[in-house]
């Protein structure tokens, strides 16, 4: 359980950091709201989380 939660949080954080940095570097490419939303979607579609569900 701990590993699954940690993977989801780390995935969200890394994607959020990268996309928010992209927003500040090039605001015409992606909005801040879109960057944060994509970070949360990345956690839901992370391969590790999907693999844990399949194994269960």
N, CA, C and O atoms as a CHARMM CRD file, in Angstrom:
* protein
*
  224
    1    1 UNK  N      0.82800  -1.19100   0.00000 PROA 1      0.00000
    2    1 UNK  CA     0.00000   0.00000   0.00000 PROA 1      0.00000
    3    1 UNK  C      0.87500   1.25800   0.00000 PROA 1      0.00000
    4    1 UNK  O      0.61300   2.20400  -0.74300 PROA 1      0.00000
    5    2 UNK  N      1.88400   1.26100   0.81500 PROA 2      0.00000
    6    2 UNK  CA     2.77000   2.42300   0.91200 PROA 2      0.00000
    7    2 UNK  C      3.48600   2.69100  -0.40900 PROA 2      0.00000
    8    2 UNK  O      3.63600   3.83900  -0.82800 PROA 2      0.00000
    9    3 UNK  N      3.92300   1.62000  -1.05100 PROA 3      0.00000
   10    3 UNK  CA     4.63700   1.77600  -2.31800 PROA 3      0.00000
   11    3 UNK  C      3.71100   2.36800  -3.38000 PROA 3      0.00000
   12    3 UNK  O      4.12400   3.24200  -4.14100 PROA 3      0.00000
   13    4 UNK  N      2.47900   1.90400  -3.43600 PROA 4      0.00000
   14    4 UNK  CA     1.52700   2.41700  -4.41700 PROA 4      0.00000
   15    4 UNK  C      1.22400   3.88700  -4.21100 PROA 4      0.00000
   16    4 UNK  O      1.16200   4.65300  -5.17200 PROA 4      0.00000
   17    5 UNK  N      1.03400   4.28600  -2.95900 PROA 5      0.00000
   18    5 UNK  CA     0.77600   5.69800  -2.65800 PROA 5      0.00000
   19    5 UNK  C      2.00100   6.54500  -2.98300 PROA 5      0.00000
   20    5 UNK  O      1.87800   7.63100  -3.54900 PROA 5      0.00000
   21    6 UNK  N      3.17400   6.04900  -2.62600 PROA 6      0.00000
   22    6 UNK  CA     4.40700   6.79500  -2.90500 PROA 6      0.00000
   23    6 UNK  C      4.60500   6.97000  -4.41100 PROA 6      0.00000
   24    6 UNK  O      4.99700   8.04400  -4.86600 PROA 6      0.00000
   25    7 UNK  N      4.33800   5.92600  -5.17700 PROA 7      0.00000
   26    7 UNK  CA     4.49200   6.01900  -6.63200 PROA 7      0.00000
   27    7 UNK  C      3.52600   7.03800  -7.22400 PROA 7      0.00000
   28    7 UNK  O      3.89600   7.80100  -8.11600 PROA 7      0.00000
   29    8 UNK  N      2.31100   7.05300  -6.73600 PROA 8      0.00000
   30    8 UNK  CA     1.33400   8.01500  -7.25200 PROA 8      0.00000
   31    8 UNK  C      1.74500   9.44600  -6.91000 PROA 8      0.00000
   32    8 UNK  O      1.64700  10.33900  -7.75100 PROA 8      0.00000
   33    9 UNK  N      2.20200   9.66200  -5.68700 PROA 9      0.00000
   34    9 UNK  CA     2.61400  11.00800  -5.27400 PROA 9      0.00000
   35    9 UNK  C      3.85400  11.48100  -6.01900 PROA 9      0.00000
   36    9 UNK  O      3.93100  12.63600  -6.43900 PROA 9      0.00000
   37   10 UNK  N      4.80900  10.59800  -6.18000 PROA 10     0.00000
   38   10 UNK  CA     6.04300  10.97200  -6.87400 PROA 10     0.00000
   39   10 UNK  C      5.76000  11.26500  -8.35000 PROA 10     0.00000
   40   10 UNK  O      6.28300  12.22800  -8.91000 PROA 10     0.00000
   41   11 UNK  N      4.92900  10.42500  -8.97000 PROA 11     0.00000
   42   11 UNK  CA     4.56600  10.65900 -10.36700 PROA 11     0.00000
   43   11 UNK  C      3.89600  12.00700 -10.53100 PROA 11     0.00000
   44   11 UNK  O      4.24800  12.78000 -11.42200 PROA 11     0.00000
   45   12 UNK  N      2.92000  12.29100  -9.66100 PROA 12     0.00000
   46   12 UNK  CA     2.21500  13.57100  -9.72500 PROA 12     0.00000
   47   12 UNK  C      3.18000  14.72800  -9.54000 PROA 12     0.00000
   48   12 UNK  O      3.12400  15.70600 -10.28500 PROA 12     0.00000
   49   13 UNK  N      4.06200  14.63100  -8.55900 PROA 13     0.00000
   50   13 UNK  CA     4.99800  15.71800  -8.27200 PROA 13     0.00000
   51   13 UNK  C      5.94500  15.97100  -9.44100 PROA 13     0.00000
   52   13 UNK  O      6.16300  17.12000  -9.82500 PROA 13     0.00000
   53   14 UNK  N      6.50700  14.91200 -10.00700 PROA 14     0.00000
   54   14 UNK  CA     7.46800  15.08600 -11.09900 PROA 14     0.00000
   55   14 UNK  C      6.82000  15.67800 -12.34700 PROA 14     0.00000
   56   14 UNK  O      7.38300  16.56600 -12.98700 PROA 14     0.00000
   57   15 UNK  N      5.63500  15.18000 -12.68800 PROA 15     0.00000
   58   15 UNK  CA     4.95200  15.71200 -13.86900 PROA 15     0.00000
   59   15 UNK  C      4.52000  17.15400 -13.62600 PROA 15     0.00000
   60   15 UNK  O      4.65000  18.00400 -14.50700 PROA 15     0.00000
   61   16 UNK  N      4.00100  17.42700 -12.41800 PROA 16     0.00000
   62   16 UNK  CA     3.61300  18.80100 -12.08900 PROA 16     0.00000
   63   16 UNK  C      4.80500  19.75900 -12.16300 PROA 16     0.00000
   64   16 UNK  O      4.69000  20.84800 -12.72400 PROA 16     0.00000
   65   17 UNK  N      5.92900  19.36400 -11.60800 PROA 17     0.00000
   66   17 UNK  CA     7.12300  20.21500 -11.62900 PROA 17     0.00000
   67   17 UNK  C      7.55300  20.49700 -13.06300 PROA 17     0.00000
   68   17 UNK  O      7.84800  21.63800 -13.41700 PROA 17     0.00000
   69   18 UNK  N      7.58600  19.45800 -13.88200 PROA 18     0.00000
   70   18 UNK  CA     8.02200  19.63600 -15.27000 PROA 18     0.00000
   71   18 UNK  C      7.06500  20.52800 -16.05900 PROA 18     0.00000
   72   18 UNK  O      7.50000  21.41200 -16.79800 PROA 18     0.00000
   73   19 UNK  N      5.76900  20.29600 -15.90200 PROA 19     0.00000
   74   19 UNK  CA     4.81000  21.07500 -16.68900 PROA 19     0.00000
   75   19 UNK  C      4.65400  22.50300 -16.17400 PROA 19     0.00000
   76   19 UNK  O      4.44300  23.41900 -16.96800 PROA 19     0.00000
   77   20 UNK  N      4.75100  22.70800 -14.86500 PROA 20     0.00000
   78   20 UNK  CA     4.68900  24.07200 -14.33300 PROA 20     0.00000
   79   20 UNK  C      5.92800  24.84400 -14.77300 PROA 20     0.00000
   80   20 UNK  O      5.84100  26.03000 -15.09000 PROA 20     0.00000
   81   21 UNK  N      7.08100  24.17500 -14.79400 PROA 21     0.00000
   82   21 UNK  CA     8.30000  24.82700 -15.28800 PROA 21     0.00000
   83   21 UNK  C      8.13700  25.20000 -16.76000 PROA 21     0.00000
   84   21 UNK  O      8.55400  26.27700 -17.18600 PROA 21     0.00000
   85   22 UNK  N      7.52700  24.30000 -17.53100 PROA 22     0.00000
   86   22 UNK  CA     7.26100  24.61300 -18.94000 PROA 22     0.00000
   87   22 UNK  C      6.31400  25.80400 -19.05200 PROA 22     0.00000
   88   22 UNK  O      6.48900  26.65800 -19.92100 PROA 22     0.00000
   89   23 UNK  N      5.31800  25.86300 -18.18200 PROA 23     0.00000
   90   23 UNK  CA     4.38100  26.99100 -18.19700 PROA 23     0.00000
   91   23 UNK  C      5.11000  28.30900 -17.95000 PROA 23     0.00000
   92   23 UNK  O      4.86800  29.29600 -18.64400 PROA 23     0.00000
   93   24 UNK  N      6.00200  28.32200 -16.96100 PROA 24     0.00000
   94   24 UNK  CA     6.71300  29.56700 -16.66300 PROA 24     0.00000
   95   24 UNK  C      7.74500  29.92100 -17.73200 PROA 24     0.00000
   96   24 UNK  O      8.04100  31.09600 -17.95000 PROA 24     0.00000
   97   25 UNK  N      8.29100  28.90200 -18.39900 PROA 25     0.00000
   98   25 UNK  CA     9.25200  29.16800 -19.46800 PROA 25     0.00000
   99   25 UNK  C      8.54900  29.62500 -20.74200 PROA 25     0.00000
  100   25 UNK  O      9.01500  30.54100 -21.42000 PROA 25     0.00000
  101   26 UNK  N      7.43100  28.98800 -21.06300 PROA 26     0.00000
  102   26 UNK  CA     6.66900  29.29400 -22.27800 PROA 26     0.00000
  103   26 UNK  C      5.18600  29.31700 -21.95100 PROA 26     0.00000
  104   26 UNK  O      4.50100  28.32500 -22.20000 PROA 26     0.00000
  105   27 UNK  N      4.66500  30.39600 -21.40900 PROA 27     0.00000
  106   27 UNK  CA     3.24900  30.44400 -21.01200 PROA 27     0.00000
  107   27 UNK  C      2.27400  30.30400 -22.17700 PROA 27     0.00000
  108   27 UNK  O      1.09900  30.00100 -21.96600 PROA 27     0.00000
  109   28 UNK  N      2.74200  30.51700 -23.39000 PROA 28     0.00000
  110   28 UNK  CA     1.85500  30.36400 -24.53900 PROA 28     0.00000
  111   28 UNK  C      1.63100  28.89300 -24.91900 PROA 28     0.00000
  112   28 UNK  O      0.71800  28.58900 -25.68600 PROA 28     0.00000
  113   29 UNK  N      2.44900  27.98700 -24.39400 PROA 29     0.00000
  114   29 UNK  CA     2.35600  26.57000 -24.73400 PROA 29     0.00000
  115   29 UNK  C      1.31700  25.84300 -23.88000 PROA 29     0.00000
  116   29 UNK  O      0.53100  25.04900 -24.39600 PROA 29     0.00000
  117   30 UNK  N      1.31400  26.11700 -22.56600 PROA 30     0.00000
  118   30 UNK  CA     0.41400  25.40300 -21.66500 PROA 30     0.00000
  119   30 UNK  C     -0.00700  26.33500 -20.53100 PROA 30     0.00000
  120   30 UNK  O      0.80200  27.10400 -20.01200 PROA 30     0.00000
  121   31 UNK  N     -1.26800  26.25800 -20.15700 PROA 31     0.00000
  122   31 UNK  CA    -1.73600  27.08900 -19.04600 PROA 31     0.00000
  123   31 UNK  C     -1.39600  26.40400 -17.72500 PROA 31     0.00000
  124   31 UNK  O     -1.12600  25.20300 -17.69400 PROA 31     0.00000
  125   32 UNK  N     -1.40800  27.15600 -16.65800 PROA 32     0.00000
  126   32 UNK  CA    -1.09200  26.60700 -15.34300 PROA 32     0.00000
  127   32 UNK  C     -2.13800  25.57800 -14.92400 PROA 32     0.00000
  128   32 UNK  O     -1.79800  24.53700 -14.36200 PROA 32     0.00000
  129   33 UNK  N     -3.39300  25.86300 -15.19300 PROA 33     0.00000
  130   33 UNK  CA    -4.45500  24.91300 -14.83800 PROA 33     0.00000
  131   33 UNK  C     -4.28400  23.59500 -15.59300 PROA 33     0.00000
  132   33 UNK  O     -4.47800  22.52300 -15.02000 PROA 33     0.00000
  133   34 UNK  N     -3.92700  23.66700 -16.85500 PROA 34     0.00000
  134   34 UNK  CA    -3.70900  22.45100 -17.63900 PROA 34     0.00000
  135   34 UNK  C     -2.50600  21.67200 -17.12600 PROA 34     0.00000
  136   34 UNK  O     -2.53800  20.44200 -17.08400 PROA 34     0.00000
  137   35 UNK  N     -1.45600  22.36600 -16.73800 PROA 35     0.00000
  138   35 UNK  CA    -0.25900  21.70800 -16.22700 PROA 35     0.00000
  139   35 UNK  C     -0.57700  20.91900 -14.96200 PROA 35     0.00000
  140   35 UNK  O     -0.14000  19.77800 -14.81600 PROA 35     0.00000
  141   36 UNK  N     -1.32200  21.51200 -14.06100 PROA 36     0.00000
  142   36 UNK  CA    -1.65700  20.83300 -12.80800 PROA 36     0.00000
  143   36 UNK  C     -2.61200  19.66900 -13.06600 PROA 36     0.00000
  144   36 UNK  O     -2.46600  18.60300 -12.46800 PROA 36     0.00000
  145   37 UNK  N     -3.57500  19.86500 -13.94000 PROA 37     0.00000
  146   37 UNK  CA    -4.52300  18.79300 -14.25800 PROA 37     0.00000
  147   37 UNK  C     -3.81200  17.60100 -14.88300 PROA 37     0.00000
  148   37 UNK  O     -4.11300  16.45700 -14.54100 PROA 37     0.00000
  149   38 UNK  N     -2.88000  17.84400 -15.78500 PROA 38     0.00000
  150   38 UNK  CA    -2.13800  16.75200 -16.41100 PROA 38     0.00000
  151   38 UNK  C     -1.27900  16.00100 -15.39800 PROA 38     0.00000
  152   38 UNK  O     -1.04700  14.80100 -15.55000 PROA 38     0.00000
  153   39 UNK  N     -0.80800  16.69600 -14.36900 PROA 39     0.00000
  154   39 UNK  CA    -0.05600  16.02400 -13.30700 PROA 39     0.00000
  155   39 UNK  C     -0.90700  15.00300 -12.58000 PROA 39     0.00000
  156   39 UNK  O     -0.43900  13.90500 -12.28000 PROA 39     0.00000
  157   40 UNK  N     -2.14900  15.35000 -12.29500 PROA 40     0.00000
  158   40 UNK  CA    -3.03800  14.42300 -11.61800 PROA 40     0.00000
  159   40 UNK  C     -3.47300  13.28200 -12.53200 PROA 40     0.00000
  160   40 UNK  O     -3.67300  12.15900 -12.06800 PROA 40     0.00000
  161   41 UNK  N     -3.61600  13.55400 -13.79800 PROA 41     0.00000
  162   41 UNK  CA    -3.95900  12.48700 -14.74300 PROA 41     0.00000
  163   41 UNK  C     -2.79300  11.51100 -14.87400 PROA 41     0.00000
  164   41 UNK  O     -3.01000  10.31000 -15.03900 PROA 41     0.00000
  165   42 UNK  N     -1.57700  12.00600 -14.80400 PROA 42     0.00000
  166   42 UNK  CA    -0.39800  11.14000 -14.91900 PROA 42     0.00000
  167   42 UNK  C     -0.36700  10.10900 -13.80100 PROA 42     0.00000
  168   42 UNK  O      0.04400   8.97100 -14.02600 PROA 42     0.00000
  169   43 UNK  N     -0.79300  10.48700 -12.60300 PROA 43     0.00000
  170   43 UNK  CA    -0.81900   9.53100 -11.49200 PROA 43     0.00000
  171   43 UNK  C     -1.83500   8.42600 -11.74900 PROA 43     0.00000
  172   43 UNK  O     -1.59700   7.26900 -11.40300 PROA 43     0.00000
  173   44 UNK  N     -2.93800   8.76800 -12.34000 PROA 44     0.00000
  174   44 UNK  CA    -3.97600   7.76600 -12.60100 PROA 44     0.00000
  175   44 UNK  C     -3.58200   6.82100 -13.72200 PROA 44     0.00000
  176   44 UNK  O     -4.06100   5.68800 -13.76700 PROA 44     0.00000
  177   45 UNK  N     -2.72400   7.26100 -14.62000 PROA 45     0.00000
  178   45 UNK  CA    -2.33400   6.42300 -15.75100 PROA 45     0.00000
  179   45 UNK  C     -0.90400   5.90100 -15.63400 PROA 45     0.00000
  180   45 UNK  O     -0.34900   5.39200 -16.60800 PROA 45     0.00000
  181   46 UNK  N     -0.30800   6.02400 -14.45700 PROA 46     0.00000
  182   46 UNK  CA     1.06300   5.53900 -14.25800 PROA 46     0.00000
  183   46 UNK  C      1.10000   4.01000 -14.40200 PROA 46     0.00000
  184   46 UNK  O      0.23700   3.31600 -13.86400 PROA 46     0.00000
  185   47 UNK  N      2.07800   3.49800 -15.11100 PROA 47     0.00000
  186   47 UNK  CA     2.13900   2.04300 -15.33800 PROA 47     0.00000
  187   47 UNK  C      2.27300   1.24600 -14.05200 PROA 47     0.00000
  188   47 UNK  O      1.73300   0.14300 -13.96900 PROA 47     0.00000
  189   48 UNK  N      2.96300   1.75300 -13.06000 PROA 48     0.00000
  190   48 UNK  CA     3.15800   1.02700 -11.81300 PROA 48     0.00000
  191   48 UNK  C      1.83000   0.80400 -11.09500 PROA 48     0.00000
  192   48 UNK  O      1.58500  -0.28200 -10.57100 PROA 48     0.00000
  193   49 UNK  N      0.98600   1.80800 -11.06700 PROA 49     0.00000
  194   49 UNK  CA    -0.31200   1.67600 -10.41300 PROA 49     0.00000
  195   49 UNK  C     -1.19000   0.67300 -11.16600 PROA 49     0.00000
  196   49 UNK  O     -1.89200  -0.12400 -10.54500 PROA 49     0.00000
  197   50 UNK  N     -1.15300   0.71000 -12.47800 PROA 50     0.00000
  198   50 UNK  CA    -1.92700  -0.23500 -13.27400 PROA 50     0.00000
  199   50 UNK  C     -1.43800  -1.66000 -13.05400 PROA 50     0.00000
  200   50 UNK  O     -2.23800  -2.59100 -12.96500 PROA 50     0.00000
  201   51 UNK  N     -0.13600  -1.82100 -12.96800 PROA 51     0.00000
  202   51 UNK  CA     0.44400  -3.14900 -12.75300 PROA 51     0.00000
  203   51 UNK  C      0.03100  -3.70300 -11.38900 PROA 51     0.00000
  204   51 UNK  O     -0.23300  -4.90000 -11.27100 PROA 51     0.00000
  205   52 UNK  N     -0.02800  -2.86300 -10.36500 PROA 52     0.00000
  206   52 UNK  CA    -0.42500  -3.32600  -9.04100 PROA 52     0.00000
  207   52 UNK  C     -1.88200  -3.80100  -9.05500 PROA 52     0.00000
  208   52 UNK  O     -2.21700  -4.78200  -8.39200 PROA 52     0.00000
  209   53 UNK  N     -2.73500  -3.12300  -9.79300 PROA 53     0.00000
  210   53 UNK  CA    -4.13800  -3.53200  -9.87600 PROA 53     0.00000
  211   53 UNK  C     -4.26000  -4.85500 -10.60700 PROA 53     0.00000
  212   53 UNK  O     -5.05500  -5.70700 -10.20900 PROA 53     0.00000
  213   54 UNK  N     -3.48700  -5.04600 -11.67100 PROA 54     0.00000
  214   54 UNK  CA    -3.54800  -6.29500 -12.43000 PROA 54     0.00000
  215   54 UNK  C     -3.06500  -7.46000 -11.57400 PROA 54     0.00000
  216   54 UNK  O     -3.65000  -8.54200 -11.62000 PROA 54     0.00000
  217   55 UNK  N     -2.00900  -7.25500 -10.79600 PROA 55     0.00000
  218   55 UNK  CA    -1.49200  -8.32100  -9.93100 PROA 55     0.00000
  219   55 UNK  C     -2.48900  -8.68600  -8.83200 PROA 55     0.00000
  220   55 UNK  O     -2.53400  -9.83200  -8.38400 PROA 55     0.00000
  221   56 UNK  N     -3.27400  -7.72400  -8.40700 PROA 56     0.00000
  222   56 UNK  CA    -4.23000  -7.97100  -7.33200 PROA 56     0.00000
  223   56 UNK  C     -5.34000  -8.84500  -7.84900 PROA 56     0.00000
  224   56 UNK  O     -6.26000  -9.18000  -7.10400 PROA 56     0.00000
